[in-house]
């Protein structure tokens, strides 16, 4: 089954979240649940591949460093199953390993840091809710002033 299928307007976007660290998995799941997404978790790459092949997901968010199969290998396997499903890679080694979208096959790469949640929320919303993106307030033009005639 494809990982990226058309959903009804009222259906919650489906996210597969993968991380072998249970605390990281739980924290990210809480954030994504709070944003209104339906989140399925997997605690390793093998479990993720099984869940992905059984379900329909609009997005996959995976950690990089996991036993047996790291995040880039998981991304390559997911791309074979469903080339169009968006993928986000999260890693504490982004700079050290030179991880980029081009080198990993991910649609977005996020560095683990104190700003990780902000970057994750931004990337997920950009991918799953592209029409809801608004211009920053500072970039919007103010309404033109209307000059009134004085009598």
GROMACS elastic network, one bead per residue, 0.5 to 0.9 nm:
[ bonds ]
;  ai    aj funct       b0    kb
    1     4     6  0.88255   500
    1     5     6  0.89332   500
    1    52     6  0.83615   500
    1    53     6  0.61165   500
    1    54     6  0.68899   500
    1    55     6  0.68386   500
    1    56     6  0.67936   500
    1    81     6  0.83685   500
    1    82     6  0.84878   500
    2     5     6  0.64610   500
    2    52     6  0.85476   500
    2    53     6  0.77151   500
    2    55     6  0.79872   500
    2    56     6  0.62060   500
    2    57     6  0.79407   500
    2    81     6  0.71835   500
    2    82     6  0.56850   500
    2    84     6  0.89364   500
    2    85     6  0.82884   500
    3    52     6  0.67280   500
    3    53     6  0.77084   500
    3    55     6  0.70305   500
    3    58     6  0.62957   500
    3    59     6  0.78530   500
    3    60     6  0.89697   500
    3    78     6  0.86831   500
    3    81     6  0.78231   500
    3    82     6  0.57375   500
    3    83     6  0.87037   500
    3    84     6  0.79502   500
    3    85     6  0.57825   500
    4     7     6  0.89947   500
    4    56     6  0.62692   500
    4    57     6  0.56251   500
    4    58     6  0.50113   500
    4    59     6  0.77148   500
    4    82     6  0.73259   500
    4    84     6  0.67926   500
    4    85     6  0.53145   500
    4    86     6  0.82939   500
    5    56     6  0.67053   500
    5    57     6  0.75306   500
    5    58     6  0.71931   500
    6    58     6  0.88814   500
    7    10     6  0.80603   500
    7    11     6  0.61426   500
    7    12     6  0.82602   500
    7    13     6  0.78441   500
    8    11     6  0.53287   500
    8    12     6  0.86286   500
    9    12     6  0.83313   500
   11    14     6  0.86363   500
   12    36     6  0.68505   500
   12    37     6  0.55296   500
   12    38     6  0.58219   500
   13    36     6  0.81851   500
   13    37     6  0.54508   500
   13    38     6  0.60830   500
   13    39     6  0.85211   500
   13    57     6  0.75758   500
   13    58     6  0.60014   500
   13    59     6  0.80453   500
   13   128     6  0.73005   500
   14    37     6  0.62894   500
   14    39     6  0.60382   500
   14    40     6  0.75861   500
   14    56     6  0.72148   500
   14    58     6  0.52147   500
   14    59     6  0.66694   500
   14    60     6  0.87142   500
   15    32     6  0.85180   500
   15    37     6  0.69024   500
   15    38     6  0.61346   500
   15    40     6  0.62211   500
   15    41     6  0.83928   500
   15    56     6  0.89095   500
   15    57     6  0.56335   500
   15    58     6  0.59578   500
   15    60     6  0.56381   500
   15    61     6  0.72909   500
   16    38     6  0.86571   500
   16    39     6  0.59530   500
   16    41     6  0.57969   500
   16    42     6  0.73781   500
   16    48     6  0.75636   500
   16    51     6  0.81501   500
   16    52     6  0.75058   500
   16    57     6  0.64571   500
   16    58     6  0.81896   500
   16    59     6  0.63814   500
   16    61     6  0.62410   500
   16    62     6  0.81414   500
   17    25     6  0.71857   500
   17    28     6  0.80359   500
   17    29     6  0.73095   500
   17    39     6  0.67541   500
   17    40     6  0.61182   500
   17    42     6  0.62505   500
   17    43     6  0.85395   500
   17    48     6  0.81344   500
   17    59     6  0.85707   500
   17    60     6  0.59505   500
   17    62     6  0.59293   500
   17    63     6  0.85343   500
   18    25     6  0.69962   500
   18    40     6  0.86486   500
   18    41     6  0.58740   500
   18    43     6  0.58113   500
   18    44     6  0.63642   500
   18    45     6  0.70768   500
   18    47     6  0.86550   500
   18    48     6  0.64904   500
   18    60     6  0.76756   500
   18    61     6  0.61728   500
   18    63     6  0.61883   500
   18    71     6  0.87942   500
   19    22     6  0.70484   500
   19    24     6  0.70065   500
   19    25     6  0.55539   500
   19    41     6  0.80246   500
   19    42     6  0.66379   500
   19    43     6  0.51591   500
   19    44     6  0.60900   500
   19    45     6  0.81252   500
   19    61     6  0.86758   500
   19    62     6  0.61233   500
   19    63     6  0.52045   500
   19    64     6  0.81953   500
   19    65     6  0.84081   500
   19    66     6  0.71778   500
   20    23     6  0.89437   500
   20    24     6  0.82186   500
   20    25     6  0.74408   500
   20    42     6  0.78336   500
   20    44     6  0.53440   500
   20    45     6  0.85067   500
   20    63     6  0.78619   500
   20    65     6  0.83220   500
   20    66     6  0.60017   500
   20    67     6  0.78910   500
   21    24     6  0.53798   500
   21    25     6  0.60963   500
   21    26     6  0.86147   500
   21    43     6  0.73189   500
   21    63     6  0.89144   500
   21    66     6  0.85584   500
   22    26     6  0.59854   500
   22    27     6  0.85030   500
   22    43     6  0.72918   500
   23    26     6  0.51447   500
   23    27     6  0.60862   500
   23    28     6  0.86076   500
   24    27     6  0.51673   500
   24    28     6  0.61473   500
   24    29     6  0.84000   500
   25    28     6  0.54181   500
   25    29     6  0.60130   500
   25    30     6  0.86271   500
   25    41     6  0.73964   500
   25    42     6  0.84395   500
   25    43     6  0.78179   500
   26    29     6  0.50436   500
   26    30     6  0.61483   500
   26    31     6  0.87562   500
   26    41     6  0.87716   500
   27    30     6  0.52335   500
   27    31     6  0.64793   500
   27    32     6  0.88510   500
   28    31     6  0.51549   500
   28    32     6  0.62204   500
   28    33     6  0.84832   500
   28   117     6  0.76851   500
   28   120     6  0.86440   500
   29    32     6  0.51918   500
   29    33     6  0.59012   500
   29    34     6  0.84275   500
   29    39     6  0.64878   500
   29    40     6  0.83203   500
   29    41     6  0.77502   500
   30    33     6  0.50996   500
   30    34     6  0.60659   500
   30    35     6  0.86985   500
   31    34     6  0.51673   500
   31    35     6  0.64773   500
   31   117     6  0.77790   500
   31   121     6  0.80437   500
   32    35     6  0.50666   500
   32    36     6  0.66271   500
   32    37     6  0.56754   500
   32    38     6  0.77814   500
   32    39     6  0.70555   500
   32   121     6  0.76695   500
   32   124     6  0.87086   500
   33    36     6  0.51939   500
   33    37     6  0.52215   500
   33    38     6  0.63802   500
   33    39     6  0.65793   500
   34    37     6  0.74275   500
   35   121     6  0.83768   500
   40    51     6  0.83141   500
   41    47     6  0.89387   500
   41    48     6  0.77468   500
   41    51     6  0.86430   500
   42    45     6  0.73780   500
   42    46     6  0.84772   500
   42    47     6  0.55679   500
   42    48     6  0.51282   500
   42    49     6  0.88549   500
   42    51     6  0.75919   500
   43    46     6  0.86019   500
   43    47     6  0.66617   500
   43    48     6  0.74431   500
   44    47     6  0.54307   500
   44    48     6  0.62247   500
   44    49     6  0.88632   500
   44    66     6  0.67430   500
   44    67     6  0.74811   500
   44    68     6  0.85195   500
   44    69     6  0.80096   500
   44    70     6  0.88813   500
   45    49     6  0.61940   500
   45    50     6  0.86491   500
   45    62     6  0.86221   500
   45    66     6  0.75340   500
   45    67     6  0.83004   500
   45    68     6  0.79105   500
   45    69     6  0.59971   500
   45    70     6  0.72676   500
   45    71     6  0.74819   500
   45    73     6  0.86313   500
   45    74     6  0.60325   500
   46    49     6  0.52276   500
   46    50     6  0.63954   500
   46    51     6  0.87652   500
   46    68     6  0.86022   500
   46    69     6  0.77207   500
   46    74     6  0.83459   500
   47    50     6  0.51282   500
   47    51     6  0.61858   500
   47    52     6  0.84878   500
   48    51     6  0.51366   500
   48    52     6  0.59133   500
   48    53     6  0.85277   500
   48    74     6  0.82824   500
   49    52     6  0.50298   500
   49    53     6  0.61331   500
   49    54     6  0.86236   500
   49    74     6  0.76862   500
   49    77     6  0.78598   500
   49    78     6  0.71862   500
   50    53     6  0.53176   500
   50    54     6  0.63350   500
   50    55     6  0.87439   500
   51    54     6  0.51365   500
   51    55     6  0.60552   500
   51    56     6  0.88715   500
   52    55     6  0.53103   500
   52    56     6  0.67858   500
   52    57     6  0.70894   500
   52    60     6  0.88613   500
   52    78     6  0.79704   500
   52    81     6  0.87527   500
   53    56     6  0.78241   500
   53    81     6  0.77734   500
   57    60     6  0.71024   500
   57    85     6  0.75196   500
   58    85     6  0.62779   500
   58    86     6  0.69943   500
   58   128     6  0.75225   500
   59    85     6  0.60199   500
   59    86     6  0.50616   500
   59    87     6  0.58615   500
   59    88     6  0.78082   500
   59   124     6  0.80897   500
   59   127     6  0.81357   500
   59   128     6  0.77700   500
   60    75     6  0.88998   500
   60    78     6  0.89970   500
   60    85     6  0.75040   500
   60    86     6  0.64928   500
   60    88     6  0.62755   500
   60    89     6  0.85588   500
   61    86     6  0.86956   500
   61    87     6  0.58634   500
   61    89     6  0.60064   500
   61    90     6  0.73944   500
   61   124     6  0.88196   500
   62    71     6  0.61280   500
   62    74     6  0.82957   500
   62    75     6  0.83339   500
   62    87     6  0.76685   500
   62    88     6  0.62653   500
   62    89     6  0.51117   500
   62    90     6  0.60969   500
   62    91     6  0.87092   500
   63    66     6  0.71267   500
   63    70     6  0.78198   500
   63    71     6  0.57409   500
   63    88     6  0.85519   500
   63    89     6  0.57909   500
   63    91     6  0.58562   500
   63    92     6  0.89411   500
   64    70     6  0.54065   500
   64    72     6  0.66759   500
   64    74     6  0.89351   500
   64    89     6  0.63855   500
   64    90     6  0.60140   500
   64    91     6  0.52084   500
   64    92     6  0.81286   500
   64    93     6  0.82557   500
   65    69     6  0.82659   500
   65    70     6  0.52527   500
   65    71     6  0.64217   500
   65    91     6  0.70935   500
   65    92     6  0.85114   500
   65    93     6  0.86628   500
   66    69     6  0.62154   500
   66    71     6  0.70071   500
   67    70     6  0.65552   500
   69    72     6  0.81422   500
   69    73     6  0.59904   500
   69    74     6  0.65552   500
   70    73     6  0.55523   500
   70    74     6  0.63665   500
   70    75     6  0.88322   500
   71    75     6  0.60884   500
   71    76     6  0.86577   500
   71    89     6  0.69007   500
   71    90     6  0.84638   500
   71    91     6  0.88663   500
   71   104     6  0.85343   500
   72    76     6  0.62644   500
   72    77     6  0.87129   500
   72    89     6  0.80028   500
   72   103     6  0.88523   500
   72   104     6  0.55888   500
   72   105     6  0.73686   500
   72   106     6  0.81105   500
   73    76     6  0.51092   500
   73    77     6  0.63334   500
   73    78     6  0.86518   500
   73   104     6  0.87623   500
   74    77     6  0.51374   500
   74    78     6  0.61131   500
   74    79     6  0.85628   500
   75    78     6  0.50343   500
   75    79     6  0.60423   500
   75    80     6  0.86825   500
   75    87     6  0.72407   500
   75    88     6  0.89604   500
   75    89     6  0.84579   500
   75   104     6  0.76266   500
   75   105     6  0.67169   500
   75   106     6  0.69567   500
   76    79     6  0.51564   500
   76    80     6  0.64904   500
   76    81     6  0.89946   500
   76   104     6  0.83834   500
   76   105     6  0.71756   500
   77    80     6  0.52226   500
   77    81     6  0.66246   500
   77    82     6  0.88368   500
   78    81     6  0.51002   500
   78    82     6  0.60227   500
   78    83     6  0.72643   500
   78    85     6  0.81263   500
   78    87     6  0.88221   500
   79    82     6  0.50863   500
   79    84     6  0.73351   500
   79    85     6  0.74274   500
   79    87     6  0.89829   500
   79   105     6  0.83640   500
   80    83     6  0.60275   500
   82    85     6  0.58040   500
   83    86     6  0.83354   500
   86   106     6  0.74125   500
   86   107     6  0.59996   500
   86   108     6  0.86268   500
   86   127     6  0.73469   500
   86   128     6  0.89377   500
   87   105     6  0.80920   500
   87   106     6  0.50814   500
   87   107     6  0.53312   500
   87   108     6  0.68841   500
   87   109     6  0.88717   500
   88   101     6  0.89251   500
   88   106     6  0.55172   500
   88   107     6  0.57662   500
   88   109     6  0.58530   500
   88   110     6  0.74684   500
   88   120     6  0.85361   500
   88   123     6  0.79687   500
   88   124     6  0.81981   500
   89   101     6  0.86305   500
   89   104     6  0.81066   500
   89   106     6  0.61338   500
   89   107     6  0.80193   500
   89   108     6  0.63581   500
   89   110     6  0.62017   500
   89   111     6  0.86925   500
   90    93     6  0.88171   500
   90    94     6  0.80974   500
   90   108     6  0.85413   500
   90   109     6  0.58856   500
   90   111     6  0.59653   500
   90   112     6  0.64844   500
   90   116     6  0.85834   500
   90   120     6  0.85885   500
   91    94     6  0.57230   500
   91    99     6  0.85080   500
   91   109     6  0.77162   500
   91   110     6  0.64357   500
   91   111     6  0.53103   500
   91   112     6  0.55049   500
   92    95     6  0.81911   500
   92    96     6  0.85529   500
   92   110     6  0.84689   500
   92   111     6  0.55551   500
   92   113     6  0.74195   500
   93    96     6  0.51281   500
   93    97     6  0.57211   500
   93    98     6  0.78481   500
   93    99     6  0.75233   500
   93   111     6  0.71739   500
   93   112     6  0.79776   500
   94    97     6  0.56268   500
   94    98     6  0.56356   500
   94   100     6  0.73945   500
   94   109     6  0.76342   500
   94   110     6  0.74099   500
   94   111     6  0.56402   500
   94   112     6  0.82106   500
   95    99     6  0.65411   500
   95   100     6  0.88786   500
   95   111     6  0.79770   500
   96    99     6  0.79270   500
   98   103     6  0.79947   500
   99   102     6  0.81640   500
   99   103     6  0.60955   500
   99   104     6  0.64209   500
   99   109     6  0.72159   500
  100   103     6  0.52002   500
  100   104     6  0.60244   500
  100   105     6  0.81557   500
  100   106     6  0.78244   500
  100   108     6  0.77937   500
  100   109     6  0.60751   500
  101   104     6  0.53969   500
  101   105     6  0.55778   500
  101   107     6  0.57964   500
  101   108     6  0.57624   500
  101   109     6  0.60386   500
  102   105     6  0.57381   500
  102   106     6  0.74095   500
  102   107     6  0.85850   500
  103   106     6  0.81921   500
  104   107     6  0.87138   500
  104   109     6  0.83056   500
  105   108     6  0.87240   500
  106   109     6  0.65631   500
  107   127     6  0.87007   500
  108   123     6  0.69556   500
  110   113     6  0.88488   500
  110   116     6  0.68848   500
  110   119     6  0.67591   500
  110   120     6  0.70156   500
  110   123     6  0.86445   500
  111   115     6  0.84203   500
  111   116     6  0.64812   500
  111   119     6  0.84979   500
  112   115     6  0.75891   500
  112   116     6  0.53261   500
  112   117     6  0.87236   500
  113   116     6  0.50765   500
  113   117     6  0.84277   500
  114   117     6  0.75971   500
  114   118     6  0.87457   500
  115   118     6  0.54492   500
  115   119     6  0.63446   500
  115   120     6  0.86665   500
  116   119     6  0.51454   500
  116   120     6  0.59594   500
  116   121     6  0.85454   500
  117   120     6  0.50032   500
  117   121     6  0.60489   500
  117   122     6  0.84600   500
  118   121     6  0.52722   500
  118   122     6  0.61470   500
  118   123     6  0.86199   500
  119   122     6  0.50944   500
  119   123     6  0.60522   500
  119   124     6  0.85221   500
  120   123     6  0.51706   500
  120   124     6  0.60169   500
  120   125     6  0.84319   500
  121   124     6  0.52564   500
  121   125     6  0.60076   500
  121   126     6  0.83877   500
  122   125     6  0.53028   500
  122   126     6  0.59974   500
  122   127     6  0.86245   500
  123   126     6  0.50756   500
  123   127     6  0.61833   500
  123   128     6  0.85623   500
  124   127     6  0.52231   500
  124   128     6  0.59493   500
  124   129     6  0.78607   500
  125   128     6  0.51842   500
  125   129     6  0.50374   500
  125   130     6  0.69186   500
  125   132     6  0.82376   500
  125   133     6  0.80636   500
  126   129     6  0.55756   500
  126   130     6  0.50618   500
  126   131     6  0.84784   500
  126   132     6  0.83091   500
  126   133     6  0.70289   500
  127   130     6  0.59871   500
  128   131     6  0.88540   500
  129   132     6  0.55451   500
  129   133     6  0.71876   500
  130   133     6  0.57759   500
  131   134     6  0.82143   500
  134   137     6  0.84865   500
  135   138     6  0.81315   500
  135   139     6  0.63716   500
  135   140     6  0.67383   500
  136   139     6  0.54916   500
  136   140     6  0.68938   500
  137   140     6  0.54677   500
  137   141     6  0.86465   500
  138   141     6  0.79893   500
  141   144     6  0.84604   500
  142   145     6  0.86718   500
